[in-house]
Structure formats: C-alpha cells, structure tokens
Amino acid sequence: MKRNATAVWKGSVKEGEGALTTQSKVLDSAQYSFKTRFENGIGTNPEELIAAAHSGCFTMQLSAYITEEGFEVESLETKCDVDFQDGSVVGSHLTVTGKVKEITDEKFQELVTKAENNCPISRLLDTKITSSATLA
C-alpha cells in the first residue's frame, strides 16, 4: 500500500503560499504559508499534519492492542503536541483519555506505552516521543 500527497508552492518562503492535496482529497488545495507555520495565519502546516498523523496512528494501534487483550474500547481520544524548535521537530507528546470496559489502569498504561513505541508513525519519527494517559 502506498499513499501520497502533493504540495504546490508559489513565491518566496515568507511572502509565498502553498496548497496541499491528499490522494483521498480530504485535503484539497488546503492552504499553508509562512504565517500558518510560524505565526497564526489561517491554514495548516507540516507540524499540524504530523500531529494529526501521529495521534490517528497511535490511537488505532492502541485500540488494536486493547482489543487483542480482550477488552472493549468505548472511546479513545488522543491529542498530539508536536514540538518544533529551531527548524527541527524535537518531540511529539501524546495525551490519551480512554474509556475501556474492565481494564485496569496498570494494563492501560502498559498498552499505551506499547502503542507509543510501535505505531508506524512513532517508528517513522526520529524524535523524542512521550505520552500521558488517563482512564475516564
């Protein structure tokens, strides 16, 4: 399986603008620019997209591990904070809240750590990855 996305950029880095389109068209000419990356402009940016990918991947992996252990997932909600400093992504922190029937906190924490270390996006990222987890 291969997936793709396309970026088009016009102009200089500070005054220019770009558009991102994904194969699925969920993003279809989504605007990004210097302002959306380094200031508070309207649009997306690469770090936000990494955070979306990491939170989505991790949450699916955690769901798989929980299910494999025989527990029922009611819901999992994960926020990912990507830390971008001095031109590098230096960290990704996953904050997950789970509603899982009959699971102990100890088992939940174990599976969170396992998912943090093994989801495909975690394995892709060459940065410090941390997590915190709470059962609701």
Secondary structure as UniProt FT lines:
FT   STRAND          5..10
FT   TURN            13..15
FT   STRAND          17..22
FT   TURN            23..24
FT   STRAND          30..33
FT   HELIX           34..38
FT   HELIX           46..68
FT   TURN            69..70
FT   STRAND          72..85
FT   TURN            86..87
FT   STRAND          88..101
FT   HELIX           105..118
FT   HELIX           120..124
FT   STRAND          128..135
//
